[in-house]
Amino acid sequence: MAQPPPPRRHLPSSAIASFIDRERIDKLLARWVPEAADRAFVLRCVLDEGPAHHRGANFVLLSLLGQLLDAAKASPESQGPSVPVPMRLPPHIDVGEDGFYPLSFPRKVLERLAPAGSAAQEAMIDCLTDGPPQHSLANAAMLCLISALLERSGGGAP
């Protein structure tokens, strides 16, 4: 018989902010976003915007993937075509075509799941890049890390 879930606890935002180490994520993302100003913008979107639990989760997941990357001595390689992450602007401030964030992810990593250019892969890209920046940019950063880890492990080819 399944046990009921534990009661939800509400953590204050300050408790979550207390464990977020911006410098760690800044150093990690420097491999993919070399310009300090661009990286500061990405960091703000991933670690400072949106609900506190998303900011905390982004830090935890990126930090752990970064530890794996360091342990594997992996680094970003030439990963072929990349997928830019579009800025989704609300209609009331839309000034034409959306721009793109200064972080993209390698398309090649998705070829492990669906053929390049297929409807399935395009749908995956849409899922990964849609939504607020704390989601889409965290997804892109995690895909960069996962791709480098797969390359290092010899599992880079689909």
C-alpha positions in Angstrom: 0.0 0.0 0.0 1.4 3.4 -1.0 2.1 5.8 1.7 0.7 9.3 1.5 3.2 12.0 0.4 4.7 14.0 3.1 3.1 17.4 3.8 4.4 20.2 1.6 6.6 22.6 3.4 6.9 26.2 2.2 10.5 27.3 2.2 11.2 31.0 2.2 12.9 32.4 -0.9 15.9 33.4 1.3 16.5 29.8 2.2 16.7 28.9 -1.5 18.8 31.9 -2.4 21.3 31.0 0.4 22.6 27.9 -1.4 22.8 29.4 -4.9 26.4 29.9 -5.9 26.3 32.2 -8.9 30.1 32.1 -9.4 29.9 28.3 -9.8 27.4 28.5 -12.6 29.1 31.5 -14.1 32.3 29.6 -14.4 30.5 26.6 -15.8 28.6 28.6 -18.5 31.8 30.4 -19.6 32.6 27.4 -21.8 29.5 28.1 -23.9 28.9 31.9 -23.3 32.4 33.5 -23.3 31.2 37.1 -23.1 30.9 38.2 -19.5 27.9 40.5 -20.1 26.0 37.9 -22.1 26.7 35.3 -19.4 25.5 37.7 -16.7 22.3 38.0 -18.6 21.9 34.2 -18.9 22.7 33.8 -15.2 20.1 36.4 -14.2 17.5 34.6 -16.3 18.3 31.2 -14.9 19.1 32.0 -11.2 17.3 35.3 -10.5 14.0 35.1 -12.4 10.9 33.2 -11.9 9.7 31.2 -8.8 12.3 30.5 -6.2 11.9 26.8 -6.5 12.8 27.0 -10.2 15.9 29.1 -9.4 17.0 26.5 -6.8 16.3 23.6 -9.1 18.3 25.2 -11.9 21.3 25.7 -9.6 21.1 22.1 -8.3 20.8 20.4 -11.7 23.4 22.6 -13.4 25.9 22.2 -10.5 25.6 18.4 -10.5 25.9 18.2 -14.3 29.0 20.5 -13.9 30.5 18.1 -11.4 30.0 15.2 -13.8 31.6 17.3 -16.6 34.6 18.1 -14.4 35.0 14.5 -13.3 34.8 13.3 -16.9 37.3 16.0 -17.9 34.8 16.8 -20.7 34.8 20.1 -22.6 32.6 21.5 -25.3 33.8 20.2 -28.6 32.8 21.3 -32.1 29.2 20.1 -31.9 28.0 21.1 -35.3 24.8 23.1 -35.8 23.3 24.7 -32.8 19.7 25.6 -31.8 19.3 29.2 -30.8 16.9 29.9 -27.9 14.3 32.5 -29.0 13.2 35.3 -26.7 9.5 34.9 -26.3 8.1 38.4 -25.8 4.6 39.0 -24.5 2.3 40.4 -27.3 1.9 43.8 -25.6 5.7 44.4 -25.9 6.4 42.6 -29.1 8.4 44.7 -31.4 8.5 42.4 -34.3 10.5 39.3 -34.6 11.8 37.8 -31.3 15.5 37.9 -30.7 17.6 35.1 -29.4 19.4 34.5 -26.1 23.2 34.4 -26.1 23.1 30.6 -25.4 22.3 27.9 -27.8 22.6 24.1 -27.6 23.9 21.5 -30.0 21.3 20.0 -32.3 23.3 16.8 -32.6 22.4 15.7 -29.0 18.7 15.5 -30.0 19.6 13.2 -32.9 19.9 10.5 -30.3 16.2 10.7 -29.9 14.9 11.8 -33.3 16.3 12.2 -36.8 17.6 15.7 -37.7 14.9 17.8 -39.3 12.1 15.4 -38.4 8.8 16.6 -37.0 9.6 14.8 -33.8 12.9 16.6 -33.4 11.3 20.0 -34.2 8.7 19.3 -31.6 11.4 18.5 -29.0 13.1 21.8 -29.9 9.9 23.7 -29.4 9.3 22.0 -26.0 12.9 22.8 -24.9 12.9 26.4 -26.0 9.4 27.5 -25.2 8.4 29.1 -22.0 10.0 31.6 -19.7 13.7 32.2 -19.7 14.3 30.3 -16.4 13.0 27.2 -18.2 14.3 27.6 -21.8 17.8 28.8 -20.9 18.2 26.2 -18.1 17.2 23.5 -20.7 19.7 24.8 -23.2 22.5 24.9 -20.6 21.7 21.4 -19.5 21.7 20.2 -23.1 25.1 21.7 -23.6 26.5 19.9 -20.6 24.8 16.6 -21.5 26.1 16.8 -25.0 29.7 17.4 -23.8 29.3 14.4 -21.4 28.0 12.1 -24.2 30.9 13.2 -26.4 33.4 12.5 -23.7 31.9 9.1 -22.9 32.2 8.1 -26.5 28.4 8.1 -26.8 28.3 11.3 -28.9 27.1 9.6 -32.0 23.5 8.7 -32.1 
